[in-house]
Each structure stands twice: as structure tokens, then as C-alpha cells.
């Protein structure tokens, strides 16, 4: 998203540039979170808040209360600390 300027150049919105920068990072290794840490994970229905059950450099298991189930994340772009 963004807009075209009078000189014909394209200026992206800062938020879309920040999101593209976030998605350009390496998918592994994951950041190691402490058990019980509140995090946000991205799944098919958007960003959801959860609590870390288990974490290591390869994967992170998060309990999502809204879905009442454990979700395992393998990609660091799909998890953020809150």
C-alpha cells in the first residue's frame, strides 16, 4: 500500500515497509522464550495471543486460550513477544 507522487515515483506506507522488512528476515533459528511468557503468534485467522509452554531454537509450543489448544511454531516470522 502507498501512493504515487507527482513525479511518478511510488512512496510506500511506513507500516507496509516495516512489515516487508519483518518478513525478509531469516525464518530460523527461533528466539528462545521462557515458559509462561506472553507472545503473539500468526496462524490462518490472524495474530493471536498465547502463553509459551516449551521453547527451543527449532520450535516453540504456545497455548492459545482463544482456540483452547497448543500451537507449534517453526518460523520466527510467525511469533512476536508482546
Secondary structure, 3 states (H helix, E strand, C coil): CEEECCCCCEEECHHHHHHHHHHCCCCCCCCCCCCCCEEEEEECCEEEEEEEEEECCCCEEEEECCCCEEEEECCHHHEEEC
